[in-house]
Amino acid sequence: MAELTFRIEIPRPAASELSVRLQVPTPRSVPGHAPLEELTLFMPTWTPGSYLIREFSKHVVGPRAFDGSTRAPLPCVKVAKNRWMITLGRDTSSVDVEYTVYCHELSVRTADVTPDHAYWNNACVLLWPVGQRSASADITVCIPTQWSLTTSLPVIAETATTGSSLRNITIHASDMDRAFDCPCLAGSPKCIEWSSLGVPHRIVLDDLSGLTPPSTLAGDLDRIVSTTAKIFGGTLPYGNYTFLCLLTQDGHGGLEHLDSTTLLHSRTQLATRKGYLEFLSLAAHELFHAWNVKRLRPSEFVQLDYEAETFTPFLWLIEGWTAYYDDLICLRAGVFSAADYLTALGKNIQALLNNPGRLRTSLADSSFDAWIRLYRPDENTRNSSQNYYGNGAVAALCLDLLVRAQSDGTKSLDDIIRSLYETMPSDRGYALDDVLAVVERIGGQKARDYLVEAISGPFDPPLREVLAGHGIGLTLKDTDQLHLGLQFEPNGTVVASVGRNSAAWMAGVMPGDEILAVGGLRVDASRWSEVFTAVAKAQQAIELLISRRGVIKTIRALPAKSPGVAALEILNSADDKPRQLRDLWLQPGAVSKH
């Protein structure tokens, strides 16, 4: 029998609330435990994989506490932003706690309840007794009989409610971490099942709204699963896996779990080739996390603190390496063409070139600061930090190609991450020295030195040279176009950000400035590009009429040439060695086995 029992109900779906009841035995009812005077409950402030304090407790109403035997009310006082303390009675052997949670945010990390479905992460719904991390829990979910419950937690009981249109499904969590790591979906989704490497898999598509999923979906995901498993030795680390997909009007994102993932995607975009390929890449990314971070993890993540930030300098490896592999896996699985892959890679390179902060803050520091920078961006974020997803992916690309070149294609980043996965104990996690030792053993001193430089200082890799060594050309198109180096807020000409050292930055344009005219011609959101292109001349300053905090000012700026748009192409004229290395790298199904 579980030590904790929860009951989750949906009394009024249109009110977007879950009603939760928790039963907790007190230590005085457990032999060998000294009696307690108080019981403290907490709710997590964040959920793993999404590095931002989200204050889930702001949606909790209540809670109220009662003696489990007599139903006598017990004092329940909020003692912190996410903690409640219950004063126990003299003879209290168990406590009943009742509360509601407001759920009206459709994202992969939060909770959303409507008349059509109920989706939630347990981390933003369950109150847990402080100090009882290892306690097991039975969670009973009461749902309409026509609904199903999707979760990767094992179902241990299912009963119908007599004389009611409801039924109870009880799932079991072996401990707190397992409970918090598992999302739940109640509703009427479409479920497609298949077996990969003998292991059951399924994708659950919520709110298709009459649309039909691509007929190749299960087969494409099967190939992605098998291809990913080859990187890590050919076996799967779980007994079953669920792709839980929330379909909506627009949106894109994912969150990894131990043996499942939640994906958010536009339902109509699944019907386009571009949108479908983006979805498959997202699925590959989150699946890769089943190895990289859910099992292969840094020491800081071995025991997470759900009430405070868990800092790590390794998000360039956790997310960056995963972002490198997601598109590469799609290529190897045969769902991307070489052109598809190079287009996706070019976008990462373009984002890097447009990120001046990479020259000021390292990948390691940007990883550590994710809580206050990447997840809380402002107008200066791209000038003061770098994105460890895309830039981390480019760093992984450079490391991969360096190791391939040094070994004449016999070794690659596959060997490095597989070795880390096989040798790093999950109960200790890895430190930087562990990673560098594996990189040096497989890639040599040059690979180790490269990685240290890439993650600890300014990041400006010689991409043309690296790619040319593998028969790929990098060109920058449209470099003759002029620009100022600023970005606007949506639907207007209010400056959102100014690139460091850009023409606008040098001229003194500031975030928040509204540009009213350029070269004496009035501009608005619809005419900015047309007017700027007409009046901007190389080596000639232009006059900007701006409004800054209600004051009209004139600024002169000297337009600069565009940094260009990154484009990758296969160099058919490449020598034999670059062509051979390219074929080993980009060949569908190619996975290093050394």
Residue, then its C-alpha position, 0 to 999 in steps of 0.5 A: m500500500a502506498e504511503l500517500t494517496f491522492r484523489i484528483e477530480i474535475p468538478r466543473p471543467a469550464a471553471s478550469e479547476l482540479s479538485v485534489r484530496l491528499q491523505v497523509p499518515t503521520p509519523r505517530s502512526v508508523p512504528g519506530h517514528a517519534p510523534l510530530e507536532e506539525l506536518t509541512l506540505f510543499m508545491p514545486t516552484w519549477t518543473p525539470g527541463s524548464y529552467l524558470i521559477r514558475e511559482f505553481s503555488k499561485h494557482v492553489v486555493g486552500p488548502r484545508a486540513f482535517d483529522g483523517s479519522t474524525r474529520a475535525p478541522l486542523p490548523c493549516v497556515k501558509v508559512a512560505k510562498n509554496r509551503w503550508m504547515i498543519t498543526l496535528g491533534r494529540d491523536t491524529s494518525s492521518v491527515d486529509v488535505e483538500y485544495t483546488v488548482y486553477c488550470h488554464e495554461l496550455s503548455v508542456r510544463t503547466a496545466d490546462v482544464t477545459p470541457d474537452h480535456a484535462y492536462w497537467n504535470n504533477a509538479c504543478v498539482l500535487l502537494w507533497p510532505v516535506g522530508q518524504r521524498s521516498a514516499s510512494a503514492d497512489i493517485t486516483v483520477c476521476i474522469p468521465t467514462q467516455w474519457s481515457l487517461t494517458t500517463s506513463l505511471p502504471v495503472i493499478a486499479e480501475t473502477a466505475t462509480t455506481g450510478s454515475s457517468l464517472r470512473n476512477i483510475t488509480i496510478h502508482a508513483s514509486d517516489m516523489d521524483r517519479a510522481f513529479d516527472c510524469p504528465c497526465l492527460a484525460g480526454s478523448p485523444k487519438c492513440i496510435e501504437w507500435s513496437s520499436l525494438g520490441v518495446p511498446h510505443r504510442i503517440v497520443l494526439d489531443d484535439l485533432s479537431g477532425l483533422t487526420p494525422p499523417s499516415t507515415l507518423a508511426g513509421d517515421l517515429d519508429r525509425i527515429v526511435s531505432t536510429t536514436a537507440k543505435i547511438f547509445g548501443g542499440t537498446l532502449p532504456y525504458g519499458n514503454y514510451t509515450f509521445l503525448c502531443l497537445l495540438t493547438q492553433d499555434g505553438h511549438g515546444g516539448l518537455e522531456h520525462l523519464d519514459s514519455t514526452t509532452l509535445l505542443h504543436s500546431r494541428t494544421q502545421l502537421a498537414t504541411r511538409k515543413g511543419y511535419l518535419e519540424f514536428l519530427s525533429l521536436a519528437a527526436h529532440e525530446l526522445f534523445h533526452a530519455w538518455n541525455v539528461k533523464r539518465l545521463r546527467p550532471s551531478e547537480f541533477v542527481q537530486l533536484d531541489y524542486e523549491a529553488e533553482t538547480f544551477t548547472p553549467f552543462l546545458w550546452l551538453i544537455e540541450g545543445w548536443t540534443a539540438y545537434y542530434d535531433d535533425l541529424i537523427c531525422l536524416r539518419a532515419g530517412v525522414f529528412s533529405a540531405a537538403d532538409y538537414l543542411t537547411a536546418l543546420g543553416k538556421n542554427i548557424q544563422a542564429l549564431l551569427n546574429n548573436p553578439g552575446r556569444l562573444r561576451t558570455s561563454l556557453a557554460d556561463s549562459s547555461f548557468d544563467a538560464w534561469i535569469r537570461l534565456y527563460r527571462p529574456d529582455e531587450n539586451t539578452r542577445n547582446s549579453s548571453q548566448n543560446y545554449y540550444g542553437n549555439g550548443a548545437v553548433a559547438a557539438l557540430c564542430l566537435d563531431l566534425l573535428v573527431r571525424a577528421q582526426s580519426d579519418g571517419t572512424k570515430s565521432l560524437d556518437d562514440i563520446i556520448r555513448s561512452l559517457y552514457e555507458t560509464m557515468p554512474s547515474d547516482r553520481g552524475y558527471a563533472l566537467d573532468d569526466v566529460l573532458a576525459v572521455v572526449e580526450r580518450i576518443g578524440g584526442q588532446k585536440a578535441r579536448d582543447y577545442l571543447v574547453e575553448a568552445i564552452s569557456g570563452p567567446f564562441d566564434p568557430p571557423l565554420r567555413e573551414v570546418l564544414a569545407g573539411h567535410g565537403i560542405g560549403l558555407t556562403l553568406k547571401d544578401t550581404d550587399q543589403l543594408h541594415l541598421g541591426l535592430q529589431f521591432e516589437p510586433n506590429g509597429t516600429v518601436v525598437a525591441s532590441v539593438g544589436r551590439n556594435s550594429a549601425a543602430w547601436m553606434a548611432g545611439v538608438m535605444p530599445g523603446d525608441e519609436i522610429l517615426a521617419v527615415g530620411g524624412l519619409r514617414v514609416d510604419a510597420s507595413r512600410w518600414s522595409e520599403v522605405f528603408t531600402a529606398v533611402a539607405k545608401a552605403q557610406q551615407a548617413i541617414e536621419l532617423l526621427i524617433s520618439r523617446r519617452g515622449v520626446i521627439k529626437t533626431i539621430r543620424a545613423l550610418p547603415a551597414k552591410s548585412p551580415g548575410v544569410a547562411a546557406l549550406e551546399i554540398l561541394n561536388s568539387a571537393d577532394d576525395k577525403p572531404r567527400q568520404l568524410r561527408d558521406l560518413w557524416l550525412q549518409p542516412g543510417a550512418v551511426s559510428k560503431h567504434 
